[in-house]
Amino acid sequence: MIGKAARAAREHLGLTQVEVARLMDLSPIVYNRLERGRMLPSVSTLFRLCETLKVSPEVLLGFSRPTAKGKGGDKSFADDPPSLHHLTVLARKMDEPQRQALIHMAKVLLR
């Protein structure tokens, strides 16, 4: 259960297993085992996994589904197109001036 939810959250963020492992300071082999359900994370690793993948423990443990709050209320992340996820991942890698330039370009495109 944790592995499938972790994979879905990782893919939602547009990250690779290696990137998540690096962000968590884990070996990619260990992260791969977690995601494939070959091992369970310790409580501290589960906490780091939730922080890294930006999901609650309830989502990783299968007690609820991930949602995004927006103007229209709760919305499933699954409703978002992959290109939006990819754009979000790229924006997270930018510094503030780059993000401001991206916002400006997006506003120009929407005119």
All heavy atoms as an XYZ file, in Angstrom:
864
protein
N       0.825     -1.187      0.000
C       0.000      0.000      0.000
C       0.875      1.260      0.000
O       0.673      2.152     -0.787
C      -0.933     -0.024      1.207
C      -1.806      1.211      1.324
S      -2.893      1.574     -0.067
C      -4.002      0.203     -0.014
N       1.859      1.339      0.879
C       2.721      2.521      0.956
C       3.468      2.712     -0.360
O       3.574      3.832     -0.867
C       3.709      2.416      2.142
C       2.944      2.488      3.456
C       4.751      3.527      2.080
C       3.794      2.224      4.686
N       3.972      1.626     -0.920
C       4.739      1.714     -2.154
C       3.939      2.269     -3.315
O       4.413      3.137     -4.047
N       2.697      1.780     -3.484
C       1.857      2.279     -4.584
C       1.530      3.751     -4.395
O       1.562      4.532     -5.346
C       0.565      1.462     -4.671
C       0.743      0.095     -5.259
C      -0.582     -0.605     -5.385
C      -0.397     -1.998     -5.947
N      -1.675     -2.703     -6.104
N       1.213      4.139     -3.174
C       0.889      5.543     -2.902
C       2.122      6.423     -3.091
O       2.026      7.535     -3.613
C       0.329      5.684     -1.488
N       3.288      5.937     -2.677
C       4.524      6.701     -2.848
C       4.825      6.880     -4.330
O       5.215      7.968     -4.764
C       5.682      6.011     -2.141
N       4.632      5.826     -5.095
C       4.883      5.919     -6.535
C       3.950      6.935     -7.180
O       4.384      7.778     -7.977
C       4.711      4.561     -7.207
C       4.945      4.623     -8.691
C       4.804      3.289     -9.350
N       5.060      3.434    -10.782
C       5.000      2.446    -11.636
N       4.730      1.230    -11.231
N       5.227      2.657    -12.899
N       2.668      6.878     -6.836
C       1.694      7.825     -7.398
C       2.057      9.261     -7.032
O       2.019     10.163     -7.878
C       0.290      7.485     -6.917
N       2.446      9.481     -5.774
C       2.812     10.829     -5.330
C       4.083     11.296     -6.019
O       4.194     12.452     -6.433
C       2.987     10.846     -3.813
N       5.057     10.389     -6.161
C       6.313     10.729     -6.831
C       6.053     11.101     -8.285
O       6.557     12.112     -8.790
C       7.290      9.544     -6.761
C       8.564      9.758     -7.553
C       9.491      8.551     -7.487
N       8.938      7.314     -7.977
C       8.818      6.998     -9.277
N       9.175      7.850    -10.214
N       8.330      5.826     -9.626
N       5.253     10.303     -8.963
C       4.950     10.581    -10.366
C       4.155     11.876    -10.500
O       4.342     12.629    -11.453
C       4.197      9.401    -10.983
C       5.090      8.195    -11.180
C       4.357      6.972    -11.708
O       3.099      6.948    -11.676
O       5.046      6.024    -12.132
N       3.269     12.131     -9.535
C       2.510     13.383     -9.536
C       3.448     14.588     -9.492
O       3.210     15.598    -10.143
C       1.553     13.423     -8.349
C       0.953     14.770     -8.120
N      -0.065     15.263     -8.897
C       1.246     15.734     -7.228
C      -0.371     16.482     -8.487
N       0.413     16.797     -7.475
N       4.523     14.466     -8.738
C       5.497     15.547     -8.639
C       6.474     15.572     -9.809
O       7.267     16.498     -9.938
C       6.280     15.425     -7.328
C       5.484     15.654     -6.047
C       6.344     15.365     -4.825
C       4.937     17.069     -6.001
N       6.427     14.535    -10.645
C       7.319     14.482    -11.795
C       8.756     14.147    -11.422
O       9.681     14.543    -12.120
N       8.918     13.410    -10.328
C      10.255     13.054     -9.855
C      10.587     11.609    -10.192
O       9.697     10.767    -10.305
C      10.345     13.249     -8.340
C      10.143     14.666     -7.821
C      10.047     14.667     -6.300
C      11.263     15.570     -8.285
N      11.863     11.318    -10.298
C      12.322      9.945    -10.468
C      12.587      9.340     -9.098
O      12.689     10.061     -8.094
C      13.620      9.888    -11.287
O      14.671     10.507    -10.528
C      13.464     10.564    -12.640
N      12.735      8.030     -9.065
C      13.087      7.364     -7.807
C      14.423      7.875     -7.286
O      14.583      8.099     -6.084
C      13.142      5.848     -7.988
C      11.794      5.205     -8.138
C      11.882      3.686     -8.161
O      12.965      3.098     -8.226
N      10.729      3.043     -8.128
N      15.364      8.079     -8.166
C      16.688      8.559     -7.765
C      16.591      9.951     -7.149
O      17.236     10.241     -6.136
C      17.674      8.538     -8.959
C      18.985      9.210     -8.612
C      17.907      7.101     -9.424
N      15.771     10.818     -7.744
C      15.607     12.168     -7.197
C      14.993     12.137     -5.805
O      15.443     12.851     -4.907
C      14.751     13.024     -8.135
C      15.455     13.383     -9.432
C      14.530     14.007    -10.461
O      13.339     13.624    -10.543
O      15.018     14.885    -11.202
N      13.969     11.302     -5.617
C      13.340     11.199     -4.292
C      14.339     10.646     -3.291
O      14.464     11.161     -2.170
C      12.065     10.331     -4.339
C      11.532     10.071     -2.934
C      10.997     11.002     -5.185
N      15.072      9.624     -3.676
C      16.072      9.045     -2.777
C      17.099     10.099     -2.360
O      17.444     10.210     -1.175
C      16.758      7.857     -3.450
N      17.543     10.887     -3.320
C      18.527     11.933     -3.015
C      17.937     12.969     -2.061
O      18.578     13.379     -1.101
C      18.989     12.602     -4.311
C      20.069     13.648     -4.114
C      20.525     14.249     -5.437
N      19.441     14.435     -6.373
C      18.785     15.597     -6.549
N      19.136     16.655     -5.919
N      17.791     15.671     -7.412
N      16.699     13.389     -2.326
C      16.046     14.375     -1.456
C      15.854     13.849     -0.037
O      15.865     14.616      0.923
C      14.685     14.780     -2.039
C      14.722     15.615     -3.310
C      13.328     15.709     -3.938
C      15.294     16.995     -3.022
N      15.692     12.534      0.086
C      15.483     11.920      1.401
C      16.779     11.467      2.052
O      16.766     10.968      3.163
C      14.539     10.720      1.267
C      13.127     11.090      0.912
S      12.073      9.642      0.842
C      12.198      9.047      2.517
N      17.876     11.602      1.329
C      19.167     11.121      1.803
C      19.129      9.607      2.033
O      19.591      9.101      3.051
C      19.601     11.868      3.076
C      21.090     11.698      3.355
O      21.847     11.494      2.392
O      21.471     11.762      4.546
N      18.553      8.906      1.048
C      18.476      7.446      1.064
C      19.218      6.905     -0.150
O      19.369      7.596     -1.157
C      17.028      6.973      0.924
C      16.089      6.998      2.090
C      14.713      6.504      1.644
C      16.587      6.142      3.228
N      19.600      5.673     -0.051
C      20.142      4.987     -1.209
C      19.003      4.773     -2.208
O      17.889      4.410     -1.811
C      20.712      3.635     -0.776
O      20.740      2.735     -1.852
N      19.245      4.966     -3.514
C      18.199      4.685     -4.498
C      17.694      3.247     -4.422
O      16.516      2.987     -4.654
C      18.880      4.957     -5.841
C      19.945      5.947     -5.522
C      20.428      5.562     -4.141
N      18.568      2.323     -4.053
C      18.168      0.924     -3.919
C      17.152      0.769     -2.788
O      16.147      0.066     -2.928
C      19.394      0.018     -3.683
C      20.268      0.011     -4.936
C      18.976     -1.393     -3.292
C      21.625     -0.644     -4.752
N      17.393      1.449     -1.678
C      16.463      1.384     -0.542
C      15.129      2.000     -0.924
O      14.065      1.435     -0.651
C      17.054      2.071      0.707
C      16.014      2.214      1.808
C      18.264      1.291      1.211
N      15.165      3.165     -1.591
C      13.899      3.789     -1.988
C      13.145      2.883     -2.947
O      11.926      2.719     -2.833
C      14.101      5.177     -2.619
C      12.763      5.739     -2.999
C      11.934      6.293     -2.024
C      12.275      5.627     -4.291
C      10.659      6.730     -2.344
C      11.009      6.074     -4.619
C      10.210      6.618     -3.651
O       8.941      7.032     -3.963
N      13.843      2.261     -3.887
C      13.205      1.357     -4.830
C      12.513      0.221     -4.095
O      11.394     -0.156     -4.429
C      14.244      0.824     -5.826
C      13.641     -0.138     -6.814
O      13.578     -1.339     -6.565
N      13.188      0.388     -7.941
N      13.154     -0.317     -3.080
C      12.549     -1.405     -2.291
C      11.296     -0.928     -1.567
O      10.306     -1.653     -1.484
C      13.553     -1.953     -1.287
C      14.635     -2.779     -1.917
C      15.579     -3.320     -0.876
N      16.708     -3.982     -1.519
C      17.890     -4.134     -0.969
N      18.135     -3.667      0.244
N      18.849     -4.748     -1.623
N      11.337      0.302     -1.040
C      10.159      0.864     -0.371
C       8.999      0.987     -1.360
O       7.868      0.595     -1.063
C      10.468      2.250      0.213
C      11.335      2.319      1.446
C      11.717      3.764      1.761
C      10.603      1.707      2.631
N       9.298      1.531     -2.523
C       8.250      1.762     -3.507
C       7.687      0.464     -4.067
O       6.510      0.391     -4.402
C       8.781      2.660     -4.630
C       7.670      3.309     -5.417
C       8.143      4.346     -6.401
O       8.440      5.484     -5.962
O       8.217      4.024     -7.608
N       8.521     -0.561     -4.163
C       8.044     -1.859     -4.664
C       7.375     -2.695     -3.573
O       6.893     -3.784     -3.849
C       9.193     -2.649     -5.277
C       9.654     -2.082     -6.607
C      10.726     -2.930     -7.268
N      11.874     -3.099     -6.388
C      12.519     -4.254     -6.186
N      12.140     -5.337     -6.807
N      13.544     -4.320     -5.369
N       7.358     -2.183     -2.347
C       6.729     -2.914     -1.254
C       7.580     -4.032     -0.702
O       7.096     -4.913      0.000
N       8.873     -4.012     -0.992
C       9.789     -5.052     -0.509
C      10.230     -4.793      0.927
O      10.764     -5.674      1.583
C      11.023     -5.142     -1.401
C      10.716     -5.492     -2.823
C      10.462     -6.973     -2.957
N      10.379     -7.334     -4.356
C       9.345     -7.985     -4.864
N       8.334     -8.308     -4.116
N       9.339     -8.293     -6.135
N      10.037     -3.546      1.392
C      10.353     -3.227      2.783
C       9.468     -2.082      3.231
O       8.972     -1.306      2.418
C      11.833     -2.881      2.967
C      12.292     -1.633      2.232
S      14.064     -1.301      2.355
C      14.240     -0.911      4.067
N       9.233     -2.014      4.532
C       8.441     -0.930      5.111
C       9.365      0.119      5.700
O      10.408     -0.207      6.267
C       7.511     -1.469      6.199
C       6.392     -2.383      5.717
C       5.639     -2.983      6.904
C       5.440     -1.616      4.816
N       8.982      1.388      5.596
C       9.832      2.440      6.163
C       9.701      2.511      7.678
O       8.665      2.155      8.238
C       9.281      3.713      5.512
C       7.844      3.404      5.245
C       7.814      1.927      4.920
N      10.752      2.973      8.323
C      10.662      3.268      9.758
C       9.751      4.494      9.895
O       9.424      5.163      8.918
C      12.054      3.580     10.314
O      12.544      4.782      9.733
N       9.366      4.804     11.112
C       8.511      5.965     11.342
C       9.204      7.239     10.876
O       8.599      8.081     10.207
C       8.096      6.071     12.830
C       7.349      7.366     13.103
C       7.245      4.869     13.223
N      10.488      7.384     11.183
C      11.196      8.593     10.766
C      11.316      8.667      9.242
O      11.194      9.744      8.654
C      12.574      8.686     11.422
O      13.384      7.614     11.021
N      11.526      7.543      8.581
C      11.601      7.531      7.122
C      10.234      7.822      6.514
O      10.128      8.550      5.518
C      12.151      6.187      6.604
O      13.460      5.982      7.150
C      12.224      6.148      5.092
N       9.174      7.298      7.123
C       7.821      7.583      6.655
C       7.537      9.082      6.750
O       6.983      9.679      5.828
C       6.792      6.797      7.470
C       5.332      7.030      7.094
C       5.041      6.566      5.672
C       4.418      6.321      8.080
N       7.965      9.702      7.840
C       7.783     11.138      8.018
C       8.520     11.908      6.918
O       7.964     12.808      6.297
C       8.281     11.553      9.408
C       8.116     13.010      9.692
C       6.877     13.549      9.982
C       9.213     13.849      9.657
C       6.725     14.904     10.235
C       9.078     15.206      9.911
C       7.824     15.731     10.200
N       9.778     11.537      6.656
C      10.560     12.203      5.595
C       9.933     11.967      4.224
O       9.918     12.853      3.365
C      12.006     11.723      5.611
C      12.798     12.255      6.778
C      14.312     12.045      6.711
N      14.863     11.096      5.786
C      15.359      9.896      6.109
N      15.367      9.488      7.362
N      15.875      9.114      5.192
N       9.405     10.761      4.019
C       8.758     10.431      2.756
C       7.533     11.322      2.544
O       7.327     11.858      1.453
C       8.366      8.953      2.740
C       7.813      8.369      1.450
C       8.814      8.495      0.313
C       7.434      6.909      1.658
N       6.746     11.510      3.581
C       5.571     12.387      3.496
C       5.989     13.818      3.165
O       5.366     14.464      2.310
C       4.789     12.380      4.811
S       3.955     10.823      5.145
N       7.023     14.297      3.823
C       7.502     15.658      3.556
C       8.018     15.796      2.126
O       7.714     16.765      1.437
C       8.613     16.029      4.533
C       8.126     16.320      5.930
C       9.266     16.753      6.843
O      10.409     16.276      6.656
O       9.011     17.575      7.724
N       8.791     14.831      1.692
C       9.398     14.886      0.361
C       8.350     14.800     -0.741
O       8.410     15.532     -1.728
C      10.427     13.743      0.194
O      11.411     13.860      1.222
C      11.100     13.787     -1.163
N       7.373     13.896     -0.559
C       6.356     13.688     -1.589
C       5.145     14.599     -1.414
O       4.218     14.573     -2.226
C       5.909     12.219     -1.592
C       6.995     11.212     -1.945
C       6.458      9.793     -1.840
C       7.570     11.480     -3.321
N       5.170     15.402     -0.345
C       4.109     16.377     -0.085
C       2.727     15.725      0.028
O       1.737     16.189     -0.555
C       4.118     17.480     -1.137
C       5.463     18.196     -1.169
C       5.477     19.374     -2.035
C       6.805     20.055     -2.179
N       7.846     19.833     -1.266
N       2.695     14.623      0.773
C       1.435     13.932      1.052
C       1.355     13.632      2.544
O       2.375     13.574      3.234
C       1.287     12.614      0.262
C       1.186     12.865     -1.219
C       2.414     11.649      0.550
N       0.157     13.422      3.017
C      -0.035     13.113      4.431
C       0.234     11.633      4.685
O       0.176     10.810      3.765
C      -1.471     13.442      4.847
O      -2.367     12.525      4.241
N       0.500     11.287      5.940
C       0.658      9.864      6.276
C      -0.599      9.071      5.931
O      -0.507      7.915      5.526
C       0.911      9.863      7.781
C       1.413     11.232      8.096
C       0.766     12.146      7.095
N      -1.758      9.706      6.062
C      -3.009      9.020      5.747
C      -3.050      8.570      4.289
O      -3.528      7.492      3.966
C      -4.218      9.928      6.026
C      -4.456     10.200      7.490
C      -3.615     11.347      8.048
O      -2.893     12.025      7.265
O      -3.666     11.564      9.262
N      -2.509      9.416      3.412
C      -2.475      9.070      1.984
C      -1.527      7.901      1.759
O      -1.874      6.931      1.083
C      -2.071     10.294      1.126
C      -1.747      9.883     -0.303
C      -3.169     11.342      1.148
N      -0.320      7.972      2.327
C       0.652      6.886      2.112
C       0.194      5.577      2.728
O       0.506      4.505      2.218
C       2.025      7.272      2.664
C       2.824      8.275      1.834
C       4.211      8.476      2.427
C       2.942      7.852      0.383
N      -0.552      5.667      3.815
C      -1.033      4.450      4.473
C      -2.351      3.960      3.892
O      -2.875      2.933      4.310
C      -1.165      4.690      5.979
C       0.159      4.960      6.701
C      -0.092      5.406      8.136
C       1.066      3.739      6.658
N      -2.886      4.699      2.917
C      -4.093      4.250      2.229
C      -5.398      4.613      2.906
O      -6.448      4.065      2.558
N      -5.373      5.545      3.857
C      -6.594      5.920      4.556
C      -7.367      7.022      3.840
O      -8.534      7.248      4.125
C      -6.292      6.374      5.984
C      -5.701      5.289      6.832
C      -4.488      5.485      7.472
C      -6.330      4.064      6.976
C      -3.929      4.485      8.253
C      -5.783      3.062      7.751
C      -4.568      3.270      8.393
N      -6.720      7.753      2.940
C      -7.400      8.801      2.177
C      -6.686      8.990      0.856
O      -5.581      8.500      0.654
C      -7.438     10.116      2.961
O      -6.137     10.643      3.107
N      -7.343      9.743     -0.039
C      -6.776     10.022     -1.354
C      -6.219     11.437     -1.366
O      -6.751     12.310     -0.695
C      -7.855      9.879     -2.419
C      -8.362      8.456     -2.548
C      -9.501      8.380     -3.553
N      -9.168      9.001     -4.803
C      -8.797      8.336     -5.897
N      -8.704      7.045     -5.874
N      -8.526      8.979     -7.016
N      -5.155     11.690     -2.148
C      -4.613     13.046     -2.225
C      -5.601     13.992     -2.881
O      -6.281     13.630     -3.837
C      -3.354     12.891     -3.079
C      -3.549     11.638     -3.840
C      -4.442     10.761     -3.017
N      -5.699     15.208     -2.364
C      -6.562     16.227     -2.953
C      -5.804     17.530     -3.018
O      -4.851     17.746     -2.283
C      -7.851     16.456     -2.133
O      -7.485     16.834     -0.811
C      -8.713     15.220     -2.100
N      -6.253     18.391     -3.885
C      -5.695     19.736     -3.987
C      -6.813     20.709     -3.718
O      -7.895     20.579     -4.265
C      -5.114     19.972     -5.380
N      -6.568     21.664     -2.860
C      -7.579     22.677     -2.570
C      -7.444     23.785     -3.601
O      -6.373     24.265     -3.882
C      -7.374     23.236     -1.172
C      -7.407     22.133     -0.133
C      -8.352     22.447      0.951
C      -8.222     21.407      2.018
N      -9.383     20.754      2.374
N      -8.539     24.199     -4.145
C      -8.531     25.277     -5.118
C      -9.790     26.095     -4.991
O     -10.578     25.920     -4.072
N      -9.991     26.994     -5.944
C     -11.172     27.864     -5.909
C     -12.452     27.047     -5.952
O     -13.454     27.429     -5.393
C     -11.132     28.845     -7.074
C     -10.055     29.887     -6.937
C     -10.079     30.830     -8.112
C      -8.944     31.835     -8.007
N      -8.864     32.683     -9.175
N     -12.409     25.910     -6.634
C     -13.602     25.087     -6.768
C     -13.737     24.052     -5.678
O     -14.508     23.116     -5.809
N     -13.006     24.174     -4.594
C     -13.072     23.184     -3.521
C     -12.022     22.113     -3.703
O     -11.040     22.316     -4.388
N     -12.250     20.969     -3.086
C     -11.307     19.872     -3.200
C     -11.358     19.284     -4.602
O     -12.402     19.135     -5.206
C     -11.619     18.776     -2.183
C     -11.240     19.167     -0.772
O     -10.654     20.254     -0.608
O     -11.545     18.407      0.149
N     -10.183     18.935     -5.097
C     -10.062     18.387     -6.433
C      -8.980     17.329     -6.391
O      -7.949     17.526     -5.788
C      -9.698     19.523     -7.387
C      -9.335     19.118     -8.766
C      -8.921     20.340     -9.562
C      -7.827     19.931    -10.472
N      -7.308     20.887    -11.341
N      -9.197     16.212     -7.038
C      -8.192     15.152     -7.070
C      -7.018     15.564     -7.934
O      -7.195     16.148     -9.001
C      -8.817     13.872     -7.613
O      -7.833     12.905     -7.839
N      -5.793     15.279     -7.471
C      -4.609     15.556     -8.275
C      -4.670     14.777     -9.580
O      -4.095     15.185    -10.575
C      -3.330     15.160     -7.533
C      -2.923     16.121     -6.466
C      -2.527     15.667     -5.221
C      -2.926     17.483     -6.697
C      -2.131     16.542     -4.240
C      -2.531     18.372     -5.723
C      -2.132     17.895     -4.483
N      -5.370     13.668     -9.568
C      -5.458     12.847    -10.767
C      -6.145     13.595    -11.907
O      -5.980     13.246    -13.065
C      -6.201     11.550    -10.463
N      -6.905     14.644    -11.572
C      -7.577     15.430    -12.600
C      -6.632     16.359    -13.344
O      -6.968     16.865    -14.403
C      -8.702     16.267    -11.978
C      -9.801     15.414    -11.374
O      -9.935     14.242    -11.774
O     -10.521     15.929    -10.491
N      -5.476     16.639    -12.777
C      -4.518     17.544    -13.395
C      -3.781     16.845    -14.539
O      -3.398     15.681    -14.413
C      -3.467     18.025    -12.391
C      -4.043     18.956    -11.347
O      -5.121     19.536    -11.588
O      -3.413     19.099    -10.288
N      -3.550     17.554    -15.654
C      -2.792     16.945    -16.754
C      -1.317     16.798    -16.381
O      -0.794     17.582    -15.577
C      -2.967     17.946    -17.895
C      -3.267     19.241    -17.229
C      -3.992     18.917    -15.961
N      -0.630     15.810    -16.944
C       0.791     15.609    -16.637
C       1.645     16.850    -16.910
O       2.614     17.101    -16.215
C       1.196     14.448    -17.556
C      -0.073     13.719    -17.817
C      -1.154     14.762    -17.812
N       1.272     17.641    -17.913
C       2.057     18.829    -18.222
C       2.045     19.827    -17.068
O       3.034     20.516    -16.824
C       1.538     19.502    -19.497
O       0.176     19.863    -19.346
N       0.952     19.892    -16.314
C       0.883     20.777    -15.157
C       1.823     20.298    -14.059
O       2.512     21.100    -13.422
C      -0.549     20.870    -14.628
C      -0.773     21.797    -13.450
C      -0.333     23.225    -13.774
C      -2.235     21.772    -13.045
N       1.885     19.001    -13.858
C       2.820     18.435    -12.880
C       4.263     18.745    -13.283
O       5.079     19.124    -12.450
C       2.629     16.927    -12.740
C       1.243     16.533    -12.362
N       0.615     16.995    -11.233
C       0.356     15.718    -12.966
C      -0.590     16.483    -11.163
N      -0.775     15.708    -12.206
N       4.548     18.579    -14.573
C       5.903     18.819    -15.066
C       6.281     20.289    -14.877
O       7.398     20.613    -14.446
C       5.994     18.410    -16.535
C       7.380     18.416    -17.070
N       7.666     18.676    -18.379
C       8.581     18.202    -16.485
C       8.966     18.634    -18.568
N       9.542     18.343    -17.436
N       5.357     21.181    -15.176
C       5.599     22.609    -14.999
C       5.879     22.940    -13.535
O       6.779     23.722    -13.221
C       4.401     23.405    -15.514
C       4.509     24.921    -15.485
C       5.691     25.394    -16.326
C       3.221     25.542    -15.987
N       5.138     22.322    -12.637
C       5.336     22.542    -11.203
C       6.724     22.082    -10.762
O       7.412     22.775    -10.011
C       4.253     21.817    -10.393
O       2.976     22.284    -10.812
C       4.406     22.049     -8.911
N       7.131     20.924    -11.231
C       8.458     20.403    -10.880
C       9.546     21.342    -11.380
O      10.493     21.666    -10.650
C       8.663     18.978    -11.451
C      10.104     18.536    -11.315
C       7.747     17.999    -10.738
N       9.406     21.813    -12.605
C      10.403     22.735    -13.154
C      10.423     24.048    -12.373
O      11.497     24.577    -12.082
C      10.118     23.003    -14.633
C      10.323     21.822    -15.576
C       9.845     22.174    -16.983
C      11.763     21.372    -15.594
N       9.257     24.550    -12.016
C       9.190     25.810    -11.264
C       9.845     25.687     -9.902
O      10.465     26.636     -9.410
C       7.732     26.255    -11.120
N       9.747     24.526     -9.284
C      10.382     24.317     -7.977
C      11.904     24.379     -8.059
O      12.564     24.675     -7.075
C       9.972     22.968     -7.395
C       8.591     22.958     -6.818
C       8.338     21.691     -6.022
N       7.004     21.724     -5.486
C       6.016     20.941     -5.887
N       6.222     20.035     -6.811
N       4.828     21.064     -5.353
N      12.446     24.101     -9.224
C      13.900     24.117     -9.408
C      14.433     25.518     -9.687
O      15.641     25.735     -9.689
C      14.296     23.177    -10.547
C      14.017     21.714    -10.238
C      14.362     20.828    -11.410
C      14.062     19.372    -11.102
N      14.345     18.486    -12.235
N      13.522     26.462     -9.928
C      13.921     27.823    -10.270
C      14.143     28.664     -9.022
O      13.573     28.382     -7.976
C      12.826     28.492    -11.104
C      12.589     27.868    -12.438
S      11.199     28.700    -13.257
C      11.123     27.761    -14.751
N      14.955     29.717     -9.182
C      15.075     30.686     -8.092
C      13.930     31.695     -8.234
O      13.165     31.665     -9.203
C      16.446     31.364     -8.078
C      16.774     32.136     -9.346
O      15.840     32.513    -10.091
O      17.962     32.378     -9.595
N      13.778     32.585     -7.266
C      12.634     33.503     -7.254
C      12.552     34.391     -8.494
O      11.470     34.516     -9.077
C      12.637     34.354     -5.976
C      11.386     35.192     -5.805
C      10.091     34.392     -5.757
O      10.100     33.211     -5.357
O       9.048     34.959     -6.145
N      13.652     34.999     -8.949
C      13.540     35.812    -10.170
C      13.084     34.997    -11.388
O      12.318     35.491    -12.216
C      14.956     36.365    -10.372
C      15.561     36.347     -9.009
C      14.978     35.142     -8.326
N      13.535     33.763    -11.490
C      13.114     32.916    -12.603
C      11.617     32.609    -12.511
O      10.908     32.618    -13.520
C      13.916     31.614    -12.628
C      15.365     31.804    -13.017
C      16.179     30.532    -12.837
O      16.004     29.796    -11.858
N      17.072     30.286    -13.785
N      11.129     32.338    -11.279
C       9.696     32.075    -11.106
C       8.868     33.315    -11.454
O       7.804     33.204    -12.058
C       9.393     31.599     -9.688
C       9.727     30.125     -9.465
C       9.176     29.607     -8.160
N       9.758     30.265     -7.009
C      10.860     29.867     -6.384
N      11.491     28.793     -6.805
N      11.315     30.523     -5.337
N       9.356     34.494    -11.076
C       8.640     35.725    -11.409
C       8.582     35.921    -12.926
O       7.553     36.343    -13.470
C       9.297     36.935    -10.723
C       9.112     36.959     -9.221
C       7.656     36.960     -8.803
O       6.822     37.616     -9.403
N       7.349     36.205     -7.762
N       9.671     35.604    -13.620
C       9.683     35.696    -15.078
C       8.685     34.701    -15.684
O       7.969     35.029    -16.640
C      11.098     35.438    -15.618
N       8.617     33.500    -15.118
C       7.663     32.489    -15.586
C       6.227     32.976    -15.390
O       5.384     32.828    -16.275
C       7.896     31.161    -14.855
C       6.969     30.013    -15.235
C       7.144     29.639    -16.700
C       7.241     28.813    -14.341
N       5.948     33.576    -14.244
C       4.618     34.121    -13.971
C       4.275     35.207    -14.992
O       3.168     35.235    -15.537
C       4.537     34.661    -12.526
C       4.571     33.498    -11.533
C       3.286     35.525    -12.325
C       4.781     33.919    -10.090
N       5.241     36.077    -15.256
C       5.021     37.148    -16.236
C       4.712     36.553    -17.611
O       3.772     36.982    -18.299
C       6.240     38.061    -16.298
C       6.120     39.142    -17.324
N       5.299     40.234    -17.159
C       6.686     39.275    -18.550
C       5.380     40.986    -18.237
N       6.209     40.433    -19.087
N       5.476     35.558    -18.031
C       5.256     34.931    -19.332
C       3.883     34.264    -19.383
O       3.178     34.345    -20.396
C       6.351     33.916    -19.651
C       7.681     34.571    -19.969
S       8.974     33.471    -20.622
C       8.873     32.040    -19.610
N       3.487     33.611    -18.297
C       2.182     32.962    -18.258
C       1.062     33.994    -18.397
O       0.070     33.764    -19.121
C       2.023     32.166    -16.963
N       1.209     35.129    -17.723
C       0.201     36.189    -17.831
C       0.114     36.726    -19.253
O      -0.988     36.991    -19.765
C       0.512     37.319    -16.847
C       0.227     36.943    -15.412
C       0.574     38.082    -14.468
C       0.288     37.708    -13.024
N       0.653     38.797    -12.102
N       1.250     36.883    -19.912
C       1.260     37.353    -21.300
C       0.559     36.324    -22.196
O      -0.243     36.687    -23.070
C       2.709     37.619    -21.786
C       2.771     37.828    -23.287
C       3.290     38.813    -21.048
N       0.829     35.045    -21.981
C       0.200     34.008    -22.793
C      -1.306     33.956    -22.592
O      -2.056     33.577    -23.506
C       0.814     32.642    -22.466
C       2.227     32.406    -22.977
C       2.780     31.112    -22.393
C       2.249     32.360    -24.492
N      -1.786     34.341    -21.435
C      -3.225     34.289    -21.148
C      -4.001     35.482    -21.713
O      -5.223     35.490    -21.704
C      -3.461     34.191    -19.639
C      -3.113     32.840    -19.025
C      -3.199     32.904    -17.510
C      -4.024     31.765    -19.578
N      -3.294     36.481    -22.199
C      -3.978     37.666    -22.764
C      -4.669     37.344    -24.056
O      -4.355     36.543    -24.828
C      -2.988     38.814    -22.995
C      -2.536     39.411    -21.718
C      -1.665     40.609    -22.019
N      -0.945     40.950    -20.796
C       0.183     41.626    -20.765
N       0.726     42.046    -21.874
N       0.767     41.898    -19.632
